[in-house]
Amino acid sequence: MNILRISLAYLIDIISWIIVIKSLFTWIPSLMNTKLYQIMDEITEPIEAPIRKILYKNYSASIDFSPAIAIIILIFLKGLLL
């Protein structure tokens, strides 16, 4: 059971880093058309989309805070695991 918790903690770390890298890719618009970005988007969108839906339900903003909130939630979940 301990191996499962550690594996899930590593998975959370990997997903967090993918969110960070994907966010950095958005600073250079030409990188958003790459296959790597599409793969990262497929991995992170199920996590970010519900946050974005709740966060921007009543208004729209020019800055998307859903990646930062997703990372905070993932860090919290990792803390619960370990």
RAPE-V482247 format. One line per field, one symbol per residue. ss: DSSP state (2 for helix, 1 for strand, 0 for the rest). psi: psi as a letter, one per 20 degrees, with the letter a starting at -180 (. if undefined). Layout:
ss = ???
psi = ???
//
This chain:
ss = 0222222222222222222222222000222220222222222222222222222000000000022222222222222220
psi = hhhgghghghgggghghhggghhhhihohhiijrhgghghhhghhhghghghgggkgirqqipoihgghgggghgghhhhg.
//
